[in-house]
């Protein structure tokens, strides 16, 4: 899935913020985000909002594994 330059900047900011919130490295969060996007893209017929679902799934996966700081 290609992102326009502004979309990539927004995505980078979201990943940076998410990594800070979850107390994880940006590289780890980026790698997991890319894996989640790949999984969703394999099943998606339309990818317009794929990044939104990917961030939701990423948050859920990390929360399930107890990575979120309380």
C-alpha positions in Angstrom: 0.0 0.0 0.0 1.5 3.3 -1.1 1.2 6.4 1.0 1.3 10.0 -0.2 4.1 12.1 1.4 1.8 13.7 3.9 0.2 10.3 4.7 3.7 8.9 5.4 4.5 11.8 7.7 1.2 11.3 9.6 1.9 7.5 9.8 5.4 8.1 11.1 4.1 10.5 13.7 1.4 8.0 14.8 3.9 5.2 15.1 6.3 7.4 17.0 3.5 8.4 19.4 2.3 4.9 19.8 5.8 3.6 20.5 6.2 6.2 23.2 2.8 5.4 24.7 3.6 1.7 24.8 7.2 2.2 26.0 8.5 0.3 22.9 11.1 1.1 20.3 9.9 2.8 17.1 11.6 0.0 15.1 9.7 -2.7 16.9 6.4 -0.9 16.5 7.1 -0.2 12.8 8.0 -3.8 12.2 4.8 -5.0 13.9 2.7 -2.4 12.1 4.1 -3.6 8.7 3.3 -7.2 9.6 -0.2 -6.3 10.6 -0.7 -4.3 7.4 0.5 -7.2 5.3 -1.9 -9.6 7.0 -4.8 -7.2 6.5 -3.9 -6.4 2.9 -3.9 -10.1 2.0 -7.6 -10.3 2.9 -8.7 -6.8 2.0 -10.7 -6.0 -1.2 -10.4 -2.2 -0.6 -7.4 -0.7 1.2 -8.6 2.8 1.7 -8.8 2.6 5.5 -6.3 -0.2 6.0 -3.9 1.9 8.0 -6.7 2.7 10.5 -7.5 -1.0 11.0 -3.8 -1.8 11.2 -3.3 0.7 14.1 -6.3 -0.7 15.9 -5.1 -4.3 15.5 -1.6 -3.3 16.5 -2.9 -1.7 19.7 -5.1 -4.7 20.5 -2.2 -7.1 20.0 0.1 -5.2 22.2 -2.5 -4.8 24.9 -3.3 -8.5 24.9 0.4 -9.3 25.5 0.6 -6.9 28.4 2.8 -4.4 26.7 0.8 -1.3 27.7 2.0 0.7 30.6 -0.8 1.4 33.1 
